[in-house]
Amino acid sequence: MIEFIDVSKVYEIGGTEVRALDHANMRIDDGEFVSIVGPSGSGKSTLMNIIGCLDLADEGHYLLDGQEISDYTESELAKIRNRKIGFIFQDFNLLPKLTAYENVELPLIYQRVSHSARKRQVEEALNRVGLWDRRHHKPTELSGGQQQRVAIARALATRPSLFLADEPTGNLDQKTGRELIELFHQLHEAGNTIVLITHDGNIAKEAARSIKILDGHVSDVRDHSEIEEVV
């Protein structure tokens, strides 16, 4: 599903060239559960932005489902982001004035899904994360774990094939984080591709396979001891 071939991303910071990604090579197959692990400043966010088609590489090739991302138009990339990829962020990114139901429904409105289909998909997604009974609550009326579950339901509602989670347990307590990881396992068992970006070694080990990133260099983790060395 995802393939990087010599991908580089370079930033100019204070007159200094910083290679956030340095000739990165990586492959993630359809249906895999993969964690990408590395310390702060290692290039994880840049990697996520490129995988999620939020940014483009300066060099190299990114193939999504076998097609070069640079061949897509901006409108085609927008459709990929809205339909194929379910984004889950550390800070939830919920709209505070909308209820849980309305937050989950919003991307379906952008997709111009019919009202009846939207209702069905929102109910299905909120039930999946155990929050249908909280559908009328706004984010401030929900706990951090519940807000993250709403964010996952929002991603679920569009029925993507790829879930891209950036530090999803970062703002949660250990018990709630554990429950969230169990939900990711369920999504994986249902056939979804999960890419989990984290600096937490214990969370990274939950994935079937791990990829480490350090100073823009990307490589496969051969055993769990390598994860401890990275983080």
Secondary structure as UniProt FT lines:
FT   STRAND          2..13
FT   TURN            14..15
FT   STRAND          16..28
FT   TURN            30..31
FT   STRAND          33..37
FT   TURN            40..41
FT   HELIX           44..51
FT   TURN            52..53
FT   STRAND          59..64
FT   TURN            65..66
FT   STRAND          67..68
FT   HELIX           69..71
FT   HELIX           74..83
FT   STRAND          85..89
FT   TURN            90..91
FT   TURN            96..97
FT   HELIX           100..110
FT   TURN            111..112
FT   HELIX           115..128
FT   TURN            129..130
FT   HELIX           132..134
FT   TURN            135..136
FT   HELIX           139..141
FT   HELIX           144..157
FT   STRAND          162..166
FT   TURN            168..171
FT   HELIX           174..189
FT   TURN            190..191
FT   STRAND          193..198
FT   HELIX           201..204
FT   TURN            205..206
FT   STRAND          209..214
FT   TURN            215..216
FT   STRAND          217..220
FT   HELIX           224..230
//
